[in-house]
Amino acid sequence: MEEIRRWEGSSCIAAEMEISVKTVASNIYLCKSAGRIQVNTNRLHRTMKISEEGRTLIENLIGNDVSVTLLDLKKKLLEQLNLHVLVTSINKVITTLNFTFKRVQLIPHS
């Protein structure tokens, strides 16, 4: 039997082996409970990659200019804190700060 790559889901494995997804999923479950497969705990407990200082900077930048973009925030974090982060990480911080995104649109004068 070929080695199964850890990032493949049940459907990929089932398609490769030409068996049902349910069979693969139940076998994986049995192997996990028997301790034959090690569970990747990194996915279960993700930590914030942006420090408290970075979170404060993001909050201040948004407070000063609500039209700031995620890319602008990324550049500011790099310039001011020498912090390389993904835009998705910045988005997660913004969500935890209870900010929401709104679409800006022009309203014609009547």
MMTF fields as JSON, N, C-alpha, C and O atoms, coordinates in Angstrom:
{
  "mmtfVersion": "1.0.0",
  "mmtfProducer": "UNKNOWN",
  "numBonds": 439,
  "numAtoms": 440,
  "numGroups": 110,
  "numChains": 1,
  "numModels": 1,
  "chainsPerModel": [1],
  "groupsPerChain": [110],
  "chainIdList": ["A"],
  "bondAtomList": [4, 2, 8, 6, 12, 10, 16, 14, 20, 18, 24, 22, 28, 26, 32, 30, 36, 34, 40, 38, 44, 42, 48, 46, 52, 50, 56, 54, 60, 58, 64, 62, 68, 66, 72, 70, 76, 74, 80, 78, 84, 82, 88, 86, 92, 90, 96, 94, 100, 98, 104, 102, 108, 106, 112, 110, 116, 114, 120, 118, 124, 122, 128, 126, 132, 130, 136, 134, 140, 138, 144, 142, 148, 146, 152, 150, 156, 154, 160, 158, 164, 162, 168, 166, 172, 170, 176, 174, 180, 178, 184, 182, 188, 186, 192, 190, 196, 194, 200, 198, 204, 202, 208, 206, 212, 210, 216, 214, 220, 218, 224, 222, 228, 226, 232, 230, 236, 234, 240, 238, 244, 242, 248, 246, 252, 250, 256, 254, 260, 258, 264, 262, 268, 266, 272, 270, 276, 274, 280, 278, 284, 282, 288, 286, 292, 290, 296, 294, 300, 298, 304, 302, 308, 306, 312, 310, 316, 314, 320, 318, 324, 322, 328, 326, 332, 330, 336, 334, 340, 338, 344, 342, 348, 346, 352, 350, 356, 354, 360, 358, 364, 362, 368, 366, 372, 370, 376, 374, 380, 378, 384, 382, 388, 386, 392, 390, 396, 394, 400, 398, 404, 402, 408, 406, 412, 410, 416, 414, 420, 418, 424, 422, 428, 426, 432, 430, 436, 434],
  "bondOrderList": [1, 1, 1, 1, 1, 1, 1, 1, 1, 1, 1, 1, 1, 1, 1, 1, 1, 1, 1, 1, 1, 1, 1, 1, 1, 1, 1, 1, 1, 1, 1, 1, 1, 1, 1, 1, 1, 1, 1, 1, 1, 1, 1, 1, 1, 1, 1, 1, 1, 1, 1, 1, 1, 1, 1, 1, 1, 1, 1, 1, 1, 1, 1, 1, 1, 1, 1, 1, 1, 1, 1, 1, 1, 1, 1, 1, 1, 1, 1, 1, 1, 1, 1, 1, 1, 1, 1, 1, 1, 1, 1, 1, 1, 1, 1, 1, 1, 1, 1, 1, 1, 1, 1, 1, 1, 1, 1, 1, 1],
  "groupList": [{"groupName": "MET", "atomNameList": ["N", "CA", "C", "O"], "elementList": ["N", "C", "C", "O"], "formalChargeList": [0, 0, 0, 0], "bondAtomList": [1, 0, 2, 1, 3, 2], "bondOrderList": [1, 1, 2], "singleLetterCode": "M", "chemCompType": "L-PEPTIDE LINKING"}, {"groupName": "GLU", "atomNameList": ["N", "CA", "C", "O"], "elementList": ["N", "C", "C", "O"], "formalChargeList": [0, 0, 0, 0], "bondAtomList": [1, 0, 2, 1, 3, 2], "bondOrderList": [1, 1, 2], "singleLetterCode": "E", "chemCompType": "L-PEPTIDE LINKING"}, {"groupName": "ILE", "atomNameList": ["N", "CA", "C", "O"], "elementList": ["N", "C", "C", "O"], "formalChargeList": [0, 0, 0, 0], "bondAtomList": [1, 0, 2, 1, 3, 2], "bondOrderList": [1, 1, 2], "singleLetterCode": "I", "chemCompType": "L-PEPTIDE LINKING"}, {"groupName": "ARG", "atomNameList": ["N", "CA", "C", "O"], "elementList": ["N", "C", "C", "O"], "formalChargeList": [0, 0, 0, 0], "bondAtomList": [1, 0, 2, 1, 3, 2], "bondOrderList": [1, 1, 2], "singleLetterCode": "R", "chemCompType": "L-PEPTIDE LINKING"}, {"groupName": "TRP", "atomNameList": ["N", "CA", "C", "O"], "elementList": ["N", "C", "C", "O"], "formalChargeList": [0, 0, 0, 0], "bondAtomList": [1, 0, 2, 1, 3, 2], "bondOrderList": [1, 1, 2], "singleLetterCode": "W", "chemCompType": "L-PEPTIDE LINKING"}, {"groupName": "GLY", "atomNameList": ["N", "CA", "C", "O"], "elementList": ["N", "C", "C", "O"], "formalChargeList": [0, 0, 0, 0], "bondAtomList": [1, 0, 2, 1, 3, 2], "bondOrderList": [1, 1, 2], "singleLetterCode": "G", "chemCompType": "PEPTIDE LINKING"}, {"groupName": "SER", "atomNameList": ["N", "CA", "C", "O"], "elementList": ["N", "C", "C", "O"], "formalChargeList": [0, 0, 0, 0], "bondAtomList": [1, 0, 2, 1, 3, 2], "bondOrderList": [1, 1, 2], "singleLetterCode": "S", "chemCompType": "L-PEPTIDE LINKING"}, {"groupName": "CYS", "atomNameList": ["N", "CA", "C", "O"], "elementList": ["N", "C", "C", "O"], "formalChargeList": [0, 0, 0, 0], "bondAtomList": [1, 0, 2, 1, 3, 2], "bondOrderList": [1, 1, 2], "singleLetterCode": "C", "chemCompType": "L-PEPTIDE LINKING"}, {"groupName": "ALA", "atomNameList": ["N", "CA", "C", "O"], "elementList": ["N", "C", "C", "O"], "formalChargeList": [0, 0, 0, 0], "bondAtomList": [1, 0, 2, 1, 3, 2], "bondOrderList": [1, 1, 2], "singleLetterCode": "A", "chemCompType": "L-PEPTIDE LINKING"}, {"groupName": "VAL", "atomNameList": ["N", "CA", "C", "O"], "elementList": ["N", "C", "C", "O"], "formalChargeList": [0, 0, 0, 0], "bondAtomList": [1, 0, 2, 1, 3, 2], "bondOrderList": [1, 1, 2], "singleLetterCode": "V", "chemCompType": "L-PEPTIDE LINKING"}, {"groupName": "LYS", "atomNameList": ["N", "CA", "C", "O"], "elementList": ["N", "C", "C", "O"], "formalChargeList": [0, 0, 0, 0], "bondAtomList": [1, 0, 2, 1, 3, 2], "bondOrderList": [1, 1, 2], "singleLetterCode": "K", "chemCompType": "L-PEPTIDE LINKING"}, {"groupName": "THR", "atomNameList": ["N", "CA", "C", "O"], "elementList": ["N", "C", "C", "O"], "formalChargeList": [0, 0, 0, 0], "bondAtomList": [1, 0, 2, 1, 3, 2], "bondOrderList": [1, 1, 2], "singleLetterCode": "T", "chemCompType": "L-PEPTIDE LINKING"}, {"groupName": "ASN", "atomNameList": ["N", "CA", "C", "O"], "elementList": ["N", "C", "C", "O"], "formalChargeList": [0, 0, 0, 0], "bondAtomList": [1, 0, 2, 1, 3, 2], "bondOrderList": [1, 1, 2], "singleLetterCode": "N", "chemCompType": "L-PEPTIDE LINKING"}, {"groupName": "TYR", "atomNameList": ["N", "CA", "C", "O"], "elementList": ["N", "C", "C", "O"], "formalChargeList": [0, 0, 0, 0], "bondAtomList": [1, 0, 2, 1, 3, 2], "bondOrderList": [1, 1, 2], "singleLetterCode": "Y", "chemCompType": "L-PEPTIDE LINKING"}, {"groupName": "LEU", "atomNameList": ["N", "CA", "C", "O"], "elementList": ["N", "C", "C", "O"], "formalChargeList": [0, 0, 0, 0], "bondAtomList": [1, 0, 2, 1, 3, 2], "bondOrderList": [1, 1, 2], "singleLetterCode": "L", "chemCompType": "L-PEPTIDE LINKING"}, {"groupName": "GLN", "atomNameList": ["N", "CA", "C", "O"], "elementList": ["N", "C", "C", "O"], "formalChargeList": [0, 0, 0, 0], "bondAtomList": [1, 0, 2, 1, 3, 2], "bondOrderList": [1, 1, 2], "singleLetterCode": "Q", "chemCompType": "L-PEPTIDE LINKING"}, {"groupName": "HIS", "atomNameList": ["N", "CA", "C", "O"], "elementList": ["N", "C", "C", "O"], "formalChargeList": [0, 0, 0, 0], "bondAtomList": [1, 0, 2, 1, 3, 2], "bondOrderList": [1, 1, 2], "singleLetterCode": "H", "chemCompType": "L-PEPTIDE LINKING"}, {"groupName": "ASP", "atomNameList": ["N", "CA", "C", "O"], "elementList": ["N", "C", "C", "O"], "formalChargeList": [0, 0, 0, 0], "bondAtomList": [1, 0, 2, 1, 3, 2], "bondOrderList": [1, 1, 2], "singleLetterCode": "D", "chemCompType": "L-PEPTIDE LINKING"}, {"groupName": "PHE", "atomNameList": ["N", "CA", "C", "O"], "elementList": ["N", "C", "C", "O"], "formalChargeList": [0, 0, 0, 0], "bondAtomList": [1, 0, 2, 1, 3, 2], "bondOrderList": [1, 1, 2], "singleLetterCode": "F", "chemCompType": "L-PEPTIDE LINKING"}, {"groupName": "PRO", "atomNameList": ["N", "CA", "C", "O"], "elementList": ["N", "C", "C", "O"], "formalChargeList": [0, 0, 0, 0], "bondAtomList": [1, 0, 2, 1, 3, 2], "bondOrderList": [1, 1, 2], "singleLetterCode": "P", "chemCompType": "L-PEPTIDE LINKING"}],
  "groupTypeList": [0, 1, 1, 2, 3, 3, 4, 1, 5, 6, 6, 7, 2, 8, 8, 1, 0, 1, 2, 6, 9, 10, 11, 9, 8, 6, 12, 2, 13, 14, 7, 10, 6, 8, 5, 3, 2, 15, 9, 12, 11, 12, 3, 14, 16, 3, 11, 0, 10, 2, 6, 1, 1, 5, 3, 11, 14, 2, 1, 12, 14, 2, 5, 12, 17, 9, 6, 9, 11, 14, 14, 17, 14, 10, 10, 10, 14, 14, 1, 15, 14, 12, 14, 16, 9, 14, 9, 11, 6, 2, 12, 10, 9, 2, 11, 11, 14, 12, 18, 11, 18, 10, 3, 9, 15, 14, 2, 19, 16, 6],
  "groupIdList": [1, 2, 3, 4, 5, 6, 7, 8, 9, 10, 11, 12, 13, 14, 15, 16, 17, 18, 19, 20, 21, 22, 23, 24, 25, 26, 27, 28, 29, 30, 31, 32, 33, 34, 35, 36, 37, 38, 39, 40, 41, 42, 43, 44, 45, 46, 47, 48, 49, 50, 51, 52, 53, 54, 55, 56, 57, 58, 59, 60, 61, 62, 63, 64, 65, 66, 67, 68, 69, 70, 71, 72, 73, 74, 75, 76, 77, 78, 79, 80, 81, 82, 83, 84, 85, 86, 87, 88, 89, 90, 91, 92, 93, 94, 95, 96, 97, 98, 99, 100, 101, 102, 103, 104, 105, 106, 107, 108, 109, 110],
  "secStructList": [7, 7, 7, 7, 7, 6, 6, 7, 7, 2, 2, 2, 2, 2, 2, 2, 2, 6, 1, 7, 2, 2, 2, 2, 2, 2, 2, 2, 2, 2, 2, 2, 2, 2, 6, 1, 1, 7, 7, 7, 6, 6, 6, 6, 1, 7, 7, 7, 1, 1, 7, 2, 2, 2, 2, 2, 2, 2, 2, 2, 2, 2, 2, 2, 7, 6, 6, 7, 7, 2, 2, 2, 2, 2, 2, 2, 2, 2, 2, 2, 2, 7, 7, 7, 7, 7, 2, 2, 2, 2, 2, 2, 2, 2, 2, 2, 6, 6, 7, 7, 7, 7, 7, 7, 7, 7, 7, 7, 7, 7],
  "xCoordList": [0.848, 0.0, 0.884, 1.866, 0.538, 1.313, 1.191, 0.203, 2.229, 2.167, 1.149, 1.152, 0.291, -0.742, -0.205, 0.277, -0.287, 0.206, -0.738, -1.957, -0.172, -0.96, -1.962, -2.913, -1.795, -2.715, -3.928, -4.858, -3.914, -5.032, -6.217, -6.065, -7.373, -8.594, -9.139, -8.591, -10.215, -10.822, -11.257, -11.127, -11.779, -12.266, -11.125, -11.285, -9.977, -8.823, -8.306, -7.989, -8.229, -7.744, -8.711, -8.287, -10.012, -11.018, -10.957, -11.067, -10.784, -10.71, -9.47, -9.522, -8.347, -7.105, -7.175, -6.652, -7.829, -7.904, -9.161, -9.333, -10.034, -11.283, -12.182, -12.695, -12.356, -13.274, -14.134, -13.892, -15.129, -16.039, -15.38, -14.497, -15.83, -15.324, -15.663, -14.867, -16.836, -17.276, -16.327, -16.014, -15.876, -14.947, -13.624, -13.078, -13.123, -11.861, -12.004, -11.149, -13.082, -13.289, -13.395, -12.827, -14.114, -14.257, -12.935, -12.639, -12.14, -10.83, -9.881, -9.12, -9.927, -9.093, -9.504, -8.653, -10.804, -11.315, -10.835, -10.389, -10.921, -10.484, -8.978, -8.537, -8.209, -6.756, -6.387, -5.462, -7.093, -6.837, -7.141, -6.353, -8.289, -8.676, -7.767, -7.599, -7.183, -6.257, -4.841, -3.968, -4.611, -3.286, -2.325, -1.124, -2.822, -1.954, -1.673, -0.73, -2.49, -2.291, -2.138, -2.915, -1.125, -0.927, -1.72, -1.614, -2.508, -3.347, -2.504, -1.715, -2.677, -1.96, -2.619, -3.672, -2.007, -2.606, -2.382, -3.028, -1.491, -1.26, -2.52, -2.761, -3.313, -4.53, -5.624, -6.501, -5.573, -6.628, -6.484, -7.483, -5.259, -5.01, -4.126, -2.936, -4.695, -3.917, -3.748, -4.687, -2.557, -2.289, -2.226, -2.034, -2.388, -2.268, -0.801, 0.064, -0.529, 0.838, 1.23, 2.4, 0.275, 0.561, 0.607, -0.304, 1.672, 1.856, 0.824, 0.097, 0.782, -0.14, 0.203, -0.686, 1.488, 1.928, 1.405, 0.99, 1.429, 0.898, -0.603, -1.134, -1.289, -2.75, -3.108, -4.053, -2.341, -2.586, -2.346, -3.107, -1.28, -0.982, -2.109, -2.524, -2.609, -3.708, -4.935, -5.583, -5.248, -6.419, -6.269, -7.228, -5.066, -4.826, -4.891, -5.445, -4.325, -4.352, -5.779, -6.136, -6.585, -7.982, -8.748, -9.605, -8.436, -9.097, -8.785, -9.639, -7.559, -7.16, -7.692, -8.023, -7.776, -8.224, -9.015, -8.435, -10.323, -11.167, -11.113, -11.586, -10.553, -10.472, -9.17, -8.889, -8.376, -7.108, -7.384, -8.315, -6.574, -6.765, -5.895, -4.993, -6.183, -5.385, -3.932, -3.016, -3.726, -2.359, -1.62, -0.425, -2.339, -1.725, -1.325, -0.251, -2.195, -1.886, -0.674, 0.166, -0.591, 0.552, 1.848, 2.857, 1.824, 3.014, 3.409, 4.593, 2.422, 2.699, 3.304, 4.222, 2.789, 3.352, 4.802, 5.635, 5.095, 6.458, 7.372, 8.487, 6.895, 7.705, 7.951, 9.082, 6.889, 6.999, 7.481, 8.203, 7.091, 7.452, 8.353, 8.739, 8.687, 9.461, 8.809, 9.478, 7.503, 6.7, 6.124, 5.337, 6.524, 6.022, 4.81, 4.941, 3.637, 2.41, 1.606, 1.785, 0.728, -0.18, -1.397, -1.765, -2.0, -3.204, -4.319, -5.131, -4.362, -5.391, -5.214, -6.199, -3.973, -3.728, -4.224, -4.795, -4.002, -4.487, -6.01, -6.623, -6.611, -8.073, -8.624, -9.653, -7.951, -8.383, -8.319, -9.213, -7.26, -7.128, -8.257, -8.853, -8.55, -9.628, -10.962, -11.777, -11.179, -12.414, -12.498, -13.566, -11.373, -11.388, -11.566, -12.002, -11.233, -11.422, -12.849, -13.17, -13.691, -15.104, -15.288, -16.262, -14.363, -14.546, -15.201, -15.019, -15.954, -16.562, -16.196, -15.864, -16.259, -15.99, -17.296, -18.294, -17.278, -18.439, -17.993, -16.867, -18.855, -18.553, -18.873, -19.94, -17.935, -18.133, -18.74, -18.258, -19.807, -20.43, -20.808, -21.082, -20.818, -21.191, -22.703, -23.381, -23.222, -24.664, -24.859, -24.374, -25.562, -25.743, -26.653, -27.607, -26.316, -27.16, -28.421, -28.375, -29.54, -30.782, -31.152, -32.172],
  "yCoordList": [-1.19, 0.0, 1.241, 1.309, 2.208, 3.435, 4.254, 4.171, 5.046, 5.942, 7.04, 7.625, 7.313, 8.322, 9.657, 9.77, 10.648, 11.971, 12.604, 12.492, 13.269, 13.727, 14.81, 14.999, 15.537, 16.622, 16.146, 16.915, 14.898, 14.39, 14.085, 13.51, 14.466, 14.156, 12.803, 12.125, 12.42, 11.113, 10.952, 9.873, 12.042, 11.928, 11.708, 10.965, 12.341, 12.134, 10.705, 10.063, 10.227, 8.864, 7.856, 6.894, 8.086, 7.178, 7.143, 6.073, 8.29, 8.336, 7.611, 6.916, 7.777, 7.139, 5.624, 4.893, 5.152, 3.721, 3.085, 1.867, 3.925, 3.483, 2.719, 1.642, 3.316, 2.78, 3.934, 5.089, 3.63, 4.682, 5.582, 5.16, 6.813, 7.798, 7.375, 7.569, 6.802, 6.358, 5.304, 5.32, 4.399, 3.353, 3.96, 3.58, 4.894, 5.554, 6.317, 6.213, 7.087, 7.893, 7.02, 7.353, 5.907, 5.041, 4.352, 4.152, 3.987, 3.386, 4.39, 4.04, 5.618, 6.654, 6.867, 7.01, 6.889, 7.046, 5.903, 6.142, 4.679, 3.523, 3.571, 3.254, 3.965, 4.055, 5.17, 5.009, 6.286, 7.369, 6.926, 7.174, 6.268, 5.863, 4.753, 4.631, 3.951, 2.898, 3.437, 2.718, 4.695, 5.3, 4.974, 5.214, 4.432, 4.084, 5.281, 5.254, 6.342, 7.576, 8.701, 8.83, 9.509, 10.652, 11.833, 12.168, 12.454, 13.574, 14.837, 15.089, 15.629, 16.892, 17.925, 18.467, 18.195, 19.115, 20.574, 21.456, 20.846, 22.24, 22.86, 24.051, 22.096, 22.622, 22.865, 23.703, 22.133, 22.244, 23.485, 24.098, 23.855, 24.963, 26.008, 26.107, 26.766, 27.796, 29.006, 29.443, 29.532, 30.71, 31.94, 31.832, 33.096, 34.341, 34.583, 34.47, 34.909, 35.145, 36.611, 36.962, 37.448, 38.871, 39.189, 38.84, 39.852, 40.175, 41.208, 41.789, 41.416, 42.407, 43.799, 44.621, 44.062, 45.348, 45.549, 46.649, 44.484, 44.546, 44.744, 45.493, 44.065, 44.218, 45.658, 46.225, 46.246, 47.634, 48.583, 49.527, 48.325, 49.166, 49.08, 50.102, 47.877, 47.705, 48.472, 49.166, 48.345, 49.039, 50.549, 51.244, 51.065, 52.511, 52.994, 54.058, 52.214, 52.615, 52.654, 53.559, 51.683, 51.677, 52.815, 53.443, 53.078, 54.178, 55.525, 56.411, 55.691, 56.961, 57.115, 58.223, 56.019, 56.074, 54.812, 53.746, 54.931, 53.751, 53.233, 52.129, 53.999, 53.552, 52.811, 52.498, 52.529, 51.839, 50.399, 49.747, 49.928, 48.591, 47.573, 47.935, 46.31, 45.25, 45.31, 45.056, 45.646, 45.763, 46.936, 46.845, 48.04, 49.171, 48.78, 49.148, 48.033, 47.58, 46.653, 46.718, 45.8, 44.896, 45.685, 45.363, 46.712, 47.542, 48.284, 48.378, 48.812, 49.552, 48.635, 49.035, 47.412, 46.459, 46.131, 45.969, 46.035, 45.756, 46.949, 46.78, 48.154, 49.361, 49.666, 49.935, 49.623, 50.083, 49.014, 49.323, 47.764, 46.71, 45.635, 44.689, 45.784, 44.774, 43.397, 42.399, 43.374, 42.178, 41.733, 42.449, 40.547, 39.984, 39.117, 38.086, 39.521, 38.76, 38.64, 39.416, 37.664, 37.496, 38.396, 38.771, 38.726, 39.547, 38.823, 39.462, 37.495, 36.733, 36.84, 36.86, 36.91, 37.075, 38.433, 38.548, 39.46, 40.795, 40.787, 41.394, 40.105, 40.0, 39.328, 39.753, 38.284, 37.609, 38.544, 38.536, 39.352, 40.309, 41.331, 41.662, 41.829, 42.811, 42.213, 42.893, 40.948, 40.281, 40.162, 40.362, 39.836, 39.726, 41.076, 41.138, 42.154, 43.5, 44.004, 45.147, 43.154, 43.466, 44.593, 45.343, 44.715, 45.609, 44.814, 43.6, 45.48, 44.814, 45.573, 46.757, 44.879, 45.491, 45.953, 45.234, 47.138, 47.674, 48.11, 48.573, 47.963, 48.409, 49.899, 50.353, 50.635, 52.058, 52.271, 51.733, 53.064, 53.35, 54.808, 55.443, 55.316, 56.718, 56.848, 56.047, 57.827, 58.103, 59.392, 60.445, 59.329, 60.522, 61.557, 61.203, 62.832, 63.897, 64.017, 63.899, 64.249, 64.372, 65.814, 66.106],
  "zCoordList": [0.0, 0.0, 0.0, 0.739, -0.819, -0.907, 0.374, 1.104, 0.619, 1.767, 1.474, 0.39, 2.43, 2.248, 2.729, 3.856, 1.89, 2.252, 3.258, 3.132, 4.256, 5.397, 5.066, 5.825, 3.958, 3.639, 2.84, 2.597, 2.439, 1.652, 2.548, 3.625, 2.104, 2.838, 2.442, 1.572, 3.085, 2.835, 1.381, 0.804, 0.787, -0.595, -1.582, -2.55, -1.355, -2.239, -2.132, -3.133, -0.905, -0.673, -1.302, -1.943, -1.111, -1.666, -3.181, -3.781, -3.803, -5.265, -5.773, -6.787, -5.059, -5.471, -5.335, -6.176, -4.262, -3.997, -4.592, -4.547, -5.149, -5.774, -4.795, -5.1, -3.605, -2.604, -2.095, -2.446, -1.272, -0.826, 0.218, 0.964, 0.245, 1.194, 2.619, 3.538, 2.795, 4.119, 4.687, 5.878, 3.841, 4.267, 4.72, 5.755, 3.945, 4.285, 5.591, 6.47, 5.726, 6.924, 8.166, 9.206, 8.071, 9.246, 9.592, 10.77, 8.589, 8.858, 9.507, 10.409, 9.052, 9.663, 11.116, 11.994, 11.364, 12.728, 13.623, 14.745, 13.143, 13.926, 14.211, 15.316, 13.216, 13.404, 14.386, 15.182, 14.337, 15.284, 16.707, 17.619, 16.899, 18.245, 18.782, 19.995, 17.904, 18.326, 18.528, 19.015, 18.156, 18.321, 17.199, 17.33, 16.094, 14.967, 14.072, 13.282, 14.187, 13.422, 14.42, 15.365, 14.193, 15.072, 14.521, 13.342, 15.38, 14.97, 14.942, 15.852, 13.892, 13.761, 14.67, 14.335, 15.807, 16.777, 16.4, 16.965, 15.468, 15.06, 14.486, 14.683, 13.794, 13.187, 14.222, 14.017, 15.33, 16.321, 17.197, 17.574, 17.52, 18.439, 17.771, 18.073, 16.886, 16.201, 17.096, 17.76, 17.104, 17.914, 17.02, 15.809, 17.624, 16.875, 16.543, 17.412, 15.31, 14.894, 15.047, 14.892, 15.346, 15.495, 16.981, 17.731, 17.393, 18.807, 19.265, 18.458, 20.563, 21.133, 20.627, 20.403, 20.449, 19.904, 18.483, 18.116, 17.693, 16.337, 16.323, 15.503, 17.24, 17.342, 17.698, 17.149, 18.627, 19.023, 17.858, 17.65, 17.098, 15.933, 14.91, 14.363, 14.645, 13.694, 14.166, 13.382, 15.446, 15.998, 15.885, 15.551, 16.161, 16.055, 14.615, 14.339, 13.693, 12.285, 11.744, 10.99, 12.126, 11.688, 12.353, 11.731, 13.624, 14.332, 13.721, 13.698, 13.22, 12.599, 11.188, 10.766, 10.455, 9.057, 8.746, 8.537, 8.716, 8.497, 7.062, 6.791, 6.151, 4.762, 4.468, 3.311, 5.492, 5.292, 4.814, 5.287, 3.886, 3.31, 4.044, 4.798, 3.81, 4.424, 3.964, 4.746, 2.691, 2.181, 2.826, 3.104, 3.064, 3.759, 5.177, 5.652, 5.847, 7.205, 7.205, 8.102, 6.203, 6.089, 5.921, 6.55, 5.078, 4.862, 6.13, 6.452, 6.853, 8.087, 9.155, 9.871, 9.26, 10.22, 9.881, 10.773, 8.595, 8.163, 8.445, 8.939, 8.131, 8.326, 9.804, 10.21, 10.598, 11.976, 12.952, 13.901, 12.729, 13.677, 13.082, 13.769, 11.799, 11.071, 11.22, 11.489, 11.039, 11.236, 9.893, 9.274, 9.457, 8.202, 8.516, 9.176, 8.051, 8.303, 7.018, 6.079, 6.994, 5.864, 6.036, 7.15, 4.924, 4.949, 5.704, 6.373, 5.6, 6.312, 7.828, 8.567, 8.29, 9.725, 10.203, 11.287, 9.387, 9.721, 9.751, 10.628, 8.799, 8.744, 9.999, 10.523, 10.488, 11.709, 12.91, 13.755, 12.985, 14.088, 14.025, 15.05, 12.829, 12.665, 13.108, 13.732, 12.784, 13.191, 14.711, 15.289, 15.365, 16.827, 17.51, 18.66, 16.81, 17.364, 17.138, 17.467, 16.582, 16.304, 15.292, 15.366, 14.357, 13.227, 12.109, 12.024, 11.26, 10.116, 8.853, 8.898, 7.731, 6.443, 5.825, 5.842, 5.291, 4.591, 3.203, 3.019, 2.259, 0.901, 0.799, 1.213, 0.246, 0.059, -1.322, -2.319, -1.36, -2.653, -2.709, -1.69, -3.895, -4.108, -4.146, -4.79, -3.478, -3.493, -4.28, -3.864, -5.412, -6.217, -5.506, -4.814, -5.706, -5.143, -5.979, -7.204, -5.324, -6.089, -6.296, -6.921]
}
